[in-house]
Amino acid sequence: MPGPSANKLDYTLVALADPKRRAILRRLAQGEARVTELAAPFDVSLNAISKHIKLLERAGLVQRRRTGREHVLQFEPEPLGGVQDWITKQTAFWQSSLEAMDDLLRREDKADKKIAEVQS
């Protein structure tokens, strides 16, 4: 069963999967903003944006604080490090697997050429 770090990675990847959530993160990377400011560029309800923000919060990509009646959000980049680590590990795994497959195919090609030479 996946552990807490796997769940965190899953939450982060789900959060990053939607273009609206990525746009919200791009905006927050420029500085903190109120929820209403984040919702302004989108042609969806404030409730819909709130749901997007909750997914970003669950992933740890956004932190919320209340200032009076307003909710102010800021970007938290730390979970992106987990995604980057996962991508790096996957890249290394596939690179080594592909290199091993390439080596095997090259050896088979050499063996096939030797057999063809012997048969001719």
Short mmCIF file of the C-alpha atoms (twelve columns), coordinates in Angstrom:
data_MODEL
# 
_entry.id   MODEL 
# 
loop_
_atom_site.group_PDB 
_atom_site.id 
_atom_site.type_symbol 
_atom_site.label_atom_id 
_atom_site.label_alt_id 
_atom_site.label_comp_id 
_atom_site.label_asym_id 
_atom_site.label_seq_id 
_atom_site.Cartn_x 
_atom_site.Cartn_y 
_atom_site.Cartn_z 
_atom_site.pdbx_PDB_model_num 
ATOM 1   C CA . MET A 1   0.000   0.000   0.000   1 
ATOM 2   C CA . PRO A 2   1.381   3.455   -0.893  1 
ATOM 3   C CA . GLY A 3   2.739   5.493   1.985   1 
ATOM 4   C CA . PRO A 4   2.185   9.144   2.858   1 
ATOM 5   C CA . SER A 5   4.803   10.378  0.397   1 
ATOM 6   C CA . ALA A 6   3.066   8.489   -2.443  1 
ATOM 7   C CA . ASN A 7   -0.240  10.111  -1.495  1 
ATOM 8   C CA . LYS A 8   1.445   13.510  -1.437  1 
ATOM 9   C CA . LEU A 9   2.857   12.886  -4.913  1 
ATOM 10  C CA . ASP A 10  -0.569  11.753  -6.129  1 
ATOM 11  C CA . TYR A 11  -2.227  14.878  -4.717  1 
ATOM 12  C CA . THR A 12  0.416   17.088  -6.317  1 
ATOM 13  C CA . LEU A 13  0.093   15.434  -9.721  1 
ATOM 14  C CA . VAL A 14  -3.709  15.675  -9.587  1 
ATOM 15  C CA . ALA A 15  -3.442  19.341  -8.643  1 
ATOM 16  C CA . LEU A 16  -1.080  20.040  -11.533 1 
ATOM 17  C CA . ALA A 17  -3.246  18.166  -14.040 1 
ATOM 18  C CA . ASP A 18  -5.736  20.991  -14.536 1 
ATOM 19  C CA . PRO A 19  -4.888  24.120  -16.577 1 
ATOM 20  C CA . LYS A 20  -6.906  26.396  -14.276 1 
ATOM 21  C CA . ARG A 21  -4.986  25.183  -11.236 1 
ATOM 22  C CA . ARG A 22  -1.682  25.657  -13.054 1 
ATOM 23  C CA . ALA A 23  -2.778  29.201  -13.966 1 
ATOM 24  C CA . ILE A 24  -3.613  29.874  -10.318 1 
ATOM 25  C CA . LEU A 25  -0.155  28.657  -9.309  1 
ATOM 26  C CA . ARG A 26  1.514   30.837  -11.977 1 
ATOM 27  C CA . ARG A 27  -0.344  33.831  -10.579 1 
ATOM 28  C CA . LEU A 28  0.580   32.968  -6.985  1 
ATOM 29  C CA . ALA A 29  4.227   32.515  -7.983  1 
ATOM 30  C CA . GLN A 30  4.196   36.286  -8.598  1 
ATOM 31  C CA . GLY A 31  2.970   36.965  -5.053  1 
ATOM 32  C CA . GLU A 32  0.113   36.259  -2.714  1 
ATOM 33  C CA . ALA A 33  -3.453  37.039  -3.749  1 
ATOM 34  C CA . ARG A 34  -7.004  36.999  -2.470  1 
ATOM 35  C CA . VAL A 35  -9.335  34.259  -3.660  1 
ATOM 36  C CA . THR A 36  -11.478 36.815  -5.497  1 
ATOM 37  C CA . GLU A 37  -8.411  38.084  -7.385  1 
ATOM 38  C CA . LEU A 38  -7.538  34.553  -8.434  1 
ATOM 39  C CA . ALA A 39  -11.082 33.911  -9.625  1 
ATOM 40  C CA . ALA A 40  -11.358 37.109  -11.700 1 
ATOM 41  C CA . PRO A 41  -9.702  35.869  -14.946 1 
ATOM 42  C CA . PHE A 42  -11.852 32.736  -15.121 1 
ATOM 43  C CA . ASP A 43  -15.344 32.397  -16.538 1 
ATOM 44  C CA . VAL A 44  -16.457 30.086  -13.743 1 
ATOM 45  C CA . SER A 45  -18.112 30.586  -10.370 1 
ATOM 46  C CA . LEU A 46  -16.214 31.561  -7.246  1 
ATOM 47  C CA . ASN A 47  -17.361 28.212  -5.836  1 
ATOM 48  C CA . ALA A 48  -15.643 26.367  -8.714  1 
ATOM 49  C CA . ILE A 49  -12.401 28.280  -8.112  1 
ATOM 50  C CA . SER A 50  -12.662 27.475  -4.407  1 
ATOM 51  C CA . LYS A 51  -12.795 23.776  -5.269  1 
ATOM 52  C CA . HIS A 52  -9.659  24.163  -7.406  1 
ATOM 53  C CA . ILE A 53  -7.936  25.972  -4.549  1 
ATOM 54  C CA . LYS A 54  -8.887  23.207  -2.104  1 
ATOM 55  C CA . LEU A 55  -7.164  20.658  -4.355  1 
ATOM 56  C CA . LEU A 56  -4.079  22.887  -4.456  1 
ATOM 57  C CA . GLU A 57  -4.179  23.167  -0.659  1 
ATOM 58  C CA . ARG A 58  -4.562  19.395  -0.242  1 
ATOM 59  C CA . ALA A 59  -1.404  18.991  -2.333  1 
ATOM 60  C CA . GLY A 60  0.398   21.543  -0.166  1 
ATOM 61  C CA . LEU A 61  0.986   23.833  -3.145  1 
ATOM 62  C CA . VAL A 62  -1.044  26.680  -1.668  1 
ATOM 63  C CA . GLN A 63  -1.280  28.028  1.847   1 
ATOM 64  C CA . ARG A 64  -4.270  30.073  3.002   1 
ATOM 65  C CA . ARG A 65  -4.519  32.674  5.722   1 
ATOM 66  C CA . ARG A 66  -7.468  34.738  6.767   1 
ATOM 67  C CA . THR A 67  -7.260  38.481  7.007   1 
ATOM 68  C CA . GLY A 68  -10.610 39.596  8.355   1 
ATOM 69  C CA . ARG A 69  -13.182 38.220  5.949   1 
ATOM 70  C CA . GLU A 70  -10.716 37.748  3.124   1 
ATOM 71  C CA . HIS A 71  -8.730  34.653  2.342   1 
ATOM 72  C CA . VAL A 72  -5.209  35.334  1.120   1 
ATOM 73  C CA . LEU A 73  -3.275  32.596  -0.637  1 
ATOM 74  C CA . GLN A 74  0.398   32.070  -1.259  1 
ATOM 75  C CA . PHE A 75  2.323   29.582  -3.352  1 
ATOM 76  C CA . GLU A 76  4.266   26.807  -1.612  1 
ATOM 77  C CA . PRO A 77  6.746   25.242  -4.080  1 
ATOM 78  C CA . GLU A 78  8.015   22.431  -1.789  1 
ATOM 79  C CA . PRO A 79  5.714   19.696  -3.214  1 
ATOM 80  C CA . LEU A 80  7.136   20.354  -6.679  1 
ATOM 81  C CA . GLY A 81  10.445  19.002  -5.379  1 
ATOM 82  C CA . GLY A 82  8.750   15.649  -4.790  1 
ATOM 83  C CA . VAL A 83  7.466   15.639  -8.359  1 
ATOM 84  C CA . GLN A 84  10.899  16.550  -9.650  1 
ATOM 85  C CA . ASP A 85  12.489  13.728  -7.616  1 
ATOM 86  C CA . TRP A 86  9.958   11.234  -8.977  1 
ATOM 87  C CA . ILE A 87  10.558  12.371  -12.568 1 
ATOM 88  C CA . THR A 88  14.335  12.134  -12.063 1 
ATOM 89  C CA . LYS A 89  14.020  8.563   -10.737 1 
ATOM 90  C CA . GLN A 90  11.711  7.561   -13.583 1 
ATOM 91  C CA . THR A 91  14.057  9.081   -16.143 1 
ATOM 92  C CA . ALA A 92  17.048  7.227   -14.677 1 
ATOM 93  C CA . PHE A 93  15.129  3.942   -14.609 1 
ATOM 94  C CA . TRP A 94  13.952  4.212   -18.199 1 
ATOM 95  C CA . GLN A 95  17.300  5.460   -19.448 1 
ATOM 96  C CA . SER A 96  19.126  2.486   -17.946 1 
ATOM 97  C CA . SER A 97  16.425  0.081   -19.185 1 
ATOM 98  C CA . LEU A 98  16.617  1.469   -22.705 1 
ATOM 99  C CA . GLU A 99  20.414  1.328   -22.677 1 
ATOM 100 C CA . ALA A 100 20.294  -2.323  -21.560 1 
ATOM 101 C CA . MET A 101 17.799  -3.099  -24.330 1 
ATOM 102 C CA . ASP A 102 19.975  -1.303  -26.869 1 
ATOM 103 C CA . ASP A 103 23.015  -3.331  -25.754 1 
ATOM 104 C CA . LEU A 104 21.049  -6.580  -26.053 1 
ATOM 105 C CA . LEU A 105 19.798  -5.709  -29.535 1 
ATOM 106 C CA . ARG A 106 23.297  -4.772  -30.687 1 
ATOM 107 C CA . ARG A 107 24.652  -8.116  -29.431 1 
ATOM 108 C CA . GLU A 108 21.838  -9.960  -31.207 1 
ATOM 109 C CA . ASP A 109 22.581  -8.050  -34.437 1 
ATOM 110 C CA . LYS A 110 26.259  -9.041  -34.200 1 
ATOM 111 C CA . ALA A 111 25.327  -12.670 -33.568 1 
ATOM 112 C CA . ASP A 112 22.902  -12.635 -36.531 1 
ATOM 113 C CA . LYS A 113 25.622  -11.186 -38.783 1 
ATOM 114 C CA . LYS A 114 28.087  -13.903 -37.716 1 
ATOM 115 C CA . ILE A 115 25.504  -16.590 -38.411 1 
ATOM 116 C CA . ALA A 116 24.789  -15.067 -41.831 1 
ATOM 117 C CA . GLU A 117 28.533  -14.969 -42.621 1 
ATOM 118 C CA . VAL A 118 28.979  -18.604 -41.639 1 
ATOM 119 C CA . GLN A 119 25.977  -19.673 -43.716 1 
ATOM 120 C CA . SER A 120 27.177  -17.879 -46.871 1 
# 
